[in-house]
C-alpha cells in the first residue's frame, strides 16, 4: 500500500509538494483553510531560476507569462539618472530559465490545477486546529469537526503556521519588523506599454519601484515603516489609505509619475513583514515544516517562494531514500538550514539598503551600486544555480 501524507496549506508549496510525493509513491491530501473561490491574493512575487526550475516540471511556464513583468532591474537615483542595471538575460543560458514577476494567485492557480490533474485531492474550508500522533499514524483535526489520518503530516501553512504553533507551542511568536510591504496595481495612460525591466528608484526620501506588465498594468511596490503593528481591522479598513497618503507625501519631491501611480491604484497591497525566530527543529515525530512555516524570510530578494519550492524537492527525495520518516526529516533540516539562513541574511541586507536616504549614504550608493550589482550577479549563482540532483545541497 502507498504511504499517505497530510499536507496543510494549498498555497504555492502544498500542491507542488503533493506532486513531488506522488512520484515516490505517496498518496497526499491537501487541506486549505480558505474557501476554493478565495483566489484574490493581491501580491505579486519574483520567481527566480531556482524556483522556476522546480515549477516547470509540473506547470508550463508559458501559462505564468499570461500576466507577468520581466525580472530584470534598472536602478535610478532621485534625479532620475540611471546608476545601475541588473539584467536577467544571462540566466536563460546559465540556468535555462529567466526570473519573472508574476501574481501569486496565478502561480497558486496553476499549481492547484496540476495537482488536481494528477488526482490529488484538495479540501477547502479546512482550518487546522490540532493533531494527535500514535505509533502508527498522525491524525489532523479541523475546525469543522472533521479529521484525517496519514503516515506523515507536512506543514506548508506559511509564516503564521498553525502547524508550527501546535508542534512547538513554546517557541517565541513571530515578531513585527515595523515594516509593511506595500504595493499595488494601476492603469495610467503614460504607462500602458510593457516595460523591459523593473524601475528601482532611490527617491529623495524613500524607495519606489514599478514596472508595466504584458497586460499594460502598472505593478508597483514600496516599503512603509510603521512603529505600531497594525490591527486586523486597520489592515482591512484604514491602512491602505494611510499608506497611500503617506507614500504620496514621501515622494512629493520625486518624479510626479510616482504619486500619480499611487493615487490611481485600483488595488493597494499591504502586508506587515515579520521575523520568524530561528527554530532549533523543523520537525517532531511524524510532522515536519517546510517553506515559511519553517524559515520565514523577508520579501526583499524574492526568495520565499523559491526556497519553499526547493524544500519540496529535497524532502521528497529524502523520504524516497529513507524509509524512516524521522531520519528523512532530520537530514532535511540539516541539509537545508544553512542555505536558507544564508539567504535570509542576504535579504535583510538588501532591505537595509532601501532605507538609506541620508546625503552621504546616497552619494556613496550612487557611485558604487553598479560595482556591487555587477559583483552580486556573480555571487547570485549560489542561489539561482541550486540543483539538488547535482548534489548542490548546501
N, C-alpha and C positions, 0 to 999 in steps of 0.2 A: 504493500500500500504506500502511496505517496505520503510524504510528510506534509503537515499543514502549518500554515503561518497566518497569524492575525497581523494585519498592518493597520495602524492607527494613523489616519491622515491621508487624504486624497489630493494633496497639493501637487507639487512637481515631483518630489521623490517617491511618494507612495506608489503610483501606477508604474513607474519605471522599475522600482524595486520588485514589484509583483511580477513583471515581465522577466526580470533577471532570475528570480527564484523559479519561475516556471521552467526555465531552461535546465535547471538542475533537479527537477522532479518534485518541487513543492507546489501544493495547491494553496493559493492565497486568497483571502477575502479582505477587502479594504473597507474600513469603517470611517466615515466622514461626518463630522458634527453638523456641518452646514447642509442646507437643502440642495437638491440636484439643480434647481433653477437659479441658485445663488452663484452666478458666474461673473458678477461685477467685482473684479479685483482691479482697481484702477491703476495700480502701479505698473510701470514698465521696468525692465531689467536688462542688463547686459549679459549675454551668454557668450562666453569665451571658448576657444578651441577645446580646452579640456572638458567642458561640459557638452559642447556640441557633438564631440566625437562619441559621447555616451548616448546622447539622444538619437543620433542619426541611425542607430541600429534598429530603432523601433518607429521613428517618425520621419517622414520625408521632409527634409529641411526646406524644400520649396513651399510647403504649407505654411511654415513660420514666416516666410517672406511675403505673405499676403498682406501684411501690415507690419512694417518694420522701419528702422532707420539704421544707417551704417554705424559701425563701432569705432571708426577712425575719429581722431580728435584734432582740432586746431585750437591753439591757446592764444588769447589776446590779453593785453593789459588794459588799464582803464581809459587809455587814449585811443583804443581801437586798433593798436598796432599788433600784428601777429608776432608772437615771440617764440612759438614752438609748434611742432606738429608731431602727432603720434599716429602714424599710418598703420593700416592693418593688411594691406595688400600682400605683404611678405608672408602672412600667415597661411594663405592658400597653398603656397609651395612648401612651406615648412611643416604644416600640420594637416593640410587637406581641407581645412575649413577656415572661415574668417569671422571674427567677432561681429555680432549684430545686437541691436537693441530691439526687443520685442515686448509685447504686452504679456504680462504674467497670465492673464486669463486665456490667451491663445495657446500658450505653451501647456497650461493645465488641460485645456480642452482636447488638444491632440494627443496628449499623453493618456488621458482617460479613454479616448476613442480607441487607441491602440490596445489598451488593456482589455476593454470590452470585446474587441475583435478577437482577442486571444482566449476568450472565455473566462476572464477574471471578473468576479462579481464585486461591484462597488455598492455598498449600502449607505444611504444618506440619512440625515437626521438621527445620527447615532453618536450622541455625546458620551464619550468615555468618562467613567467616574471612578472605577477601581478595578483591581484584578486580584485573582487568587491563584496560587500555584500548588499543584500536587506533585507526587512523584512521577506522574505520567503526562501531565499536561498543564497548560496555563489557561485560565478562564477570564475573559474580559467581560465586565458588566457595564451596561449603558443606562443613561438616564430614563429611557422609556421602559425600563424593566426587563429588557431582553439581555441575553448573554451569548457568548460564543467561546468555543474551546479549540485549542490547537496545540501543536508541539512547541511552538515559539511565538513570541509577540515582538514586533518591531515598532518602536515609536517614531513616526515621521511627522509629528504634530507641531513642529516649529518652535519658535522662541518661547512661546507661552505653554509649552508642553505639559499636559496633564499627566501623561505617562511618566515624565521625569518627576513631577511632584509626588506621584504615588510611589515611584521607585525609590526616591531619595528625599523623604519628607523633611529631613534635617538640613538639606542644602540651602544655602542663602538664596534669597529671592533675586531675580534679575534686577538690575539697577538702572534707573533712568539716567541718561548721559547729559541731560539738559540740551539735547539736540533733537530737532524734529526734521525728518527727511520730508521735504516738500517738493511739489511739482504739479504738473497739470497738462491739460490739452487745450489748444486754442486754434481758432481759424481766423486769419487776418490776410487781407489782400496782398500785403507786401511779401508774405512768406507762404506762397501757395504751391511752389515747386519743390520737389525733394532736394535736400542738400547732400553734399558728398561726405559730410562729416558732422560731428557734434561740435558746436561752437562753445568753447570753455573760456569764460571771461572773468578775469580778476578785476572787478569793478573798484571804484574809489572806496566804497565802504563795505563791499561784500562780493561774494562769488555768485555767478549766474551762468547757467548752461542751457542751450536749446539746440534742437535740430528740427528738420521737417521730414515727415515720413513719406513713404511712397504714395500714400493716400492724400498728401497735401495738408496734413495736420501737424501743427507745431507741438512738439513734445519738449517740455522744459523741466528743469529740476534745480533745486537750491537747498540751502541749509537755513534753518531757523532756530536760533538759540533762545530757549525759554527756561528761566530759572525754575519755575514751578511746573511740576509734571501735570499735564492736562488731565482733567477728569473725563470719564467716558462721555458725559453729557456735553462737555465742551468740544470734544472731538466731533461729535455728531452735529452740534448746533452752531457754535460760535468760533471755533478755532480756525476754520478755513478763511473766514472773513478777516479775522485778526491777522492771519499770515499774509493775506492779500494786501491789506493796508500797510503792514509793516514793510513788506518787500518793495512796494511802490515807493515808500519813503527812503528805504536803504539805497535804491537805485535812482533817486531823483536827479543826481548829477551825472549819471551814466547815459548811454545811448537811450533816447526816448522809446526806442523799439522795445526795450525790456519791460518798461511799465505798461506799454500797450499790450504786450503778450500776456502779462499777469492780469491786467484788468479785463481782457477779453476772453479769459479762460472759461470754457463751458464746463470744465471739471477741475477741481482742485484736489490734490492728493496731500494727505498729512499723516505721517506715521512716526510716532515717537521712537527714537532709537535707544535701545537698551544694551547693556553689557551683561553677558552671562558669565558668572564666576566660573573659573576653570573647575571642571568636575574631575575628581580623582578616579572615578569609574563611570563608564558609559553603559554598564550592563550589570545585571543581577539575576542569577538563576536563569530562567528561560526568556528573559526580557532584555532587549538591547535598544539603545537610542542611536539614531543617525541624523545627519543634517543639523539644522539649527537647534533641534532638541538636545543634541549632544555638545555642539560647539557653535553657538550663535556668533555671527560676525556682522560688523557694521557695514553699511552699503557702499563704502567709498571706492572700492575697486571691483565691485560687481562679481564677487566670488561666492556668495551664499548659495545660489542655485547650483553652480558648477561643482562646489565641494560636496554638496548633498548627492549630486549625480555620481560623482566619483565613489562616494560611500556605497552606493547601490551595487557597483561592480565588485568592490572589494569584499563586502560582506557575503555576497552570493558565492563568489569564488571560494571563500574560506569555509562556508557551510558545505560546499561540494567536497572540499579536501578533507574536512574533519567531521566525522560522524557525531562527535561530542560537541553540542552547541556551545557549551561553556568554553571549550578550547577555542572554537571559532570566534566567539565574542571577545575573548581575551586578546587573541592575536590581532583581531580587527582594530581594537583600540591601540595596541602597541604600534601597529603599522601606520595608523592614521594620525595619531595625536600630534606628533612633532611637526608634520606637514601643515595641519590646519592651524596650529598655534603660530607658525611662521607666517602664514597668510594673514591671520588675524592681526598680527603685529604690523605687517605691511599696510593693511587697511587703515589702521589707526594713524600711521604716519601720513598717509595721503590726506586723511581727514584734517589733520593739523595744518597742512599747507593751505587749505581753503580759508582759514581763519586769520591769516597773517595779513593785516591791512595797514600796519604802521609804515611810514615812508621808507625807512632803511630796509626793512624786510622786503618791501615791494621792489625797491631798487635792485636788491640782490637777486630776487626771484626773476625779474625781467631779464637780467643779464645771464643768469646761469641755468634757467629752466630748460633751455634747448639742450645743453650739455647733459643735464641729468636725465632728460627724457630719452636721449639717444643711448645713454648708458642703461636706462631702465628696459629698453627694448631687448637688449642682450640679456639682462637679468630676468626678464619675464619668462624665459624659456622653461625655467624650473616649475612655473605654474602652468603655462599653456601646453607644454610638451609632455604632460603627465600621461603615462600609459602603463597600466597595471600589467598588461601581458608582456611588456618588455622589461619587466622586473623593476620598474620605477616605482617603488613602494614607499619612498621617503617623502 
